[in-house]
Amino acid sequence: MISRRIAVVGGGAAGFFGAIASAQVDPNLEILILERGPHFLQKVRISGGGRCNVTHACFDPRELSRRYPRGEKELISLVKRFQVQDTIEWFANHGVLLKTEDDGRMFPTTDRSETIIDCLRNAAQAAGIEMRVNCAVEQIERRGERFLLRTSRNETLEADLLLLATGGCRTPALASLAINLGHTISNPVPSLFTLHVETPWVRELAGVTVEKVEVSVPGTDLHETGPVLLTHWGLSGPVILRASAWGARVLHDLNYNFPLRINWLPDLTEDNLRILLQERIKLQSAKRVVNSPIPPIPTRLWEALVKTSGILPERRWSEIGRAGLHTLIETLSRTTFLITGKSLNKDEFVTCGGVKLTEVDLKTMESKVCPGLYFAGELLDIDGITGGFNFQAAWTTGWVAGQAMGRR
């Protein structure tokens, strides 16, 4: 049997960061990263459209933690120990500068995810960490104070400490290693997904964006404000992804079939909207309603909303009438779509659920159930909204786990 001091199962962001952090504490450690797939850091590679959204420019730990539908309270203390600024400085110290975009997302200045991949692989190599791809860990046995790992290469590896960083458990089977070592899993369900809408005019307007709308699900407390994107299959954009994250379990229980309400002008109260439209009637009486969009609603979307309100294309503001005005206000404030399904967001594909945080010592990320076992990344029941927050959770939990393992 081959002996390794620390075995890291999962060659993603959290696994690499944990391994490197351990080596930084004790350069004499023998560390091995095992990845079941053919490539390391595959999620880093495709994140942010191939640019890698490394983190988010939110520097207050308490404020940052509010971006996590699951794990908010627990992350406050964790993030205080390895914050966004620490992430920025860590990459800068390894030759990678980050830039901040208008929405707070942070990317490498090269706009290439390969920059992050090369940085992490080079740091691991420099630390003497052994790395293997196409090496799935199929079974783990605790024998005395050590772990025996049986791999797809028909070998048995031995380790004193074990870091599980296998990523999101879309099904309980994907968390089987943690389960077999005594842990329980919060039911995994999808998070960060787009929504299917059968309404023909929505699909015809694929590519149209509105910078600020409010979406809500009647009968629930779920509501979010932000940009929306109309697509060939329905609705996407940051506001939809955030709603799907916060409502992951609620929408799962609704079987992804539910009414979704959109207020296209959330900065206007209904009374203010009525006053604005009445001014149009007075000042633009001869102008056609369909040709008079209210900013920031794009022209093509305005035309569709006017048509949805039952207002004919030739109808002028002077001819809209009380009933037409009421219907238009109702449409602009409460357009309701029937959602008929979901599609996972390709850049994020985050899962809600994972190893219960009550079973983990959050000071070290060590298991309370199985001594010597540590966790990091999305395998934990922690997930954030889109915008770099899930990677920050990976860096933070990986660093905390790695530091603790290094000190052991």
C-alpha positions, 0 to 999 in steps of 0.5 A: 500500500502507498502511504500518503499523509493527506489525501484530497478527494476532488480536484476542484477549487476547494480541493486544490485550495485545501491541499495548497493551504496544508502544504503552506503550513507544513511543507514536509507533508505528503499530499495527494489530490485525486480527481475522478474526471479527466481534468482538474478544475473543470468548473473553474474552466467553464465558470463565467463564460470561460473567464472564471468569476473568482469572487465578489467585491463584497468586503464585509463578512456579514454582508457577504454571508447574506448572499448565501441561501444556505450557510449564511450564519455559519459563513460569518465566522468562516469568512472573517478568517479568510475574506474576499480581500484575502482571496485577492491578495492570495492570487496577487501573491501568486502572480494573478491580478483580479479586476472588479466589474460594475456589478461587483463580480471579480475576474482575472485581468486576463479574462481567461479561466486558464489563468486561475487553473495554471495558478492553482496547478503551479502552486500545487506543483511547487508545493510538491503535491501529487496530482492524479486525474482519472482516479475515482475514489470508490470506497473509503474505510476507516481502519484505526486512525488511518483511512484506506481509499480504494480507487478505480485503478484497483489500488489501495491508498493510505492516508492519515487525514482526508479532505472530501471536496467532491463538489455538489451532490446532485443525488445522495449517491454522489455523497456516498463517501461522506455517508459511508463515513457516518454523515447525513446529507441535507436533501440535494436539489438544484439551485441557480437555474433558468425557467421555462415559459411556453408563452410564444412572445417571450421566446420571440424576444430572445435576447431582450434584457431589462435592467431592473424588474421584480419577480415573485411567486404568488403564495410564497415569500419569494421575490427578487429584484434585478436584471432579467433576460428573455430567452428561447426557452423562457426567462434567465438573467441574475434576477431569475438565478437569485430567485432560483437560489433562494427558492431552491427547495420551494420551487422543487416542491412545486415541481417547477410548475408555478405562476411567476409574476413580473413587475416591469417597472418596480421603481414606480408605485402603481399610483405613480405609474397611473399618473405617468400614463395619464400624463401620456394621455394628456401630452401625447394623445395623438401618439400610438400607445405601441410606439410610446415605451416607458424607459427602461422597457425596450421597444420590442418588449413594450410592443408585446406588453401593449398587445398582451393588454389587449390594446390594438396597434393603431390605438392612440393614447386618447383612445385607450379609455379607463378599462384600457388604462387599468389593463395596461397598468395591471400588465406592467405591474403584474405580468404572470407567466406559467413556469413549466420547467427549468434548465440548469445554469451552465456556468454555475450548476450549483446544488442546494444541499450537502453534508449537514453543517451541524456535523462539522466543526466550523473552526477547522472543517473537521468532521464531528463524526469521524476524526481526521475527516475534513470537508470543503466546498460545495459538498457542504450544505452551503451555496450562494447566489450567482456572482462569484459567491460559491467560489469564495465559499470554496476558497474560504472552506478550503483554506480553513480545512487546509490550515487545520490539516497542516497543523495536525 
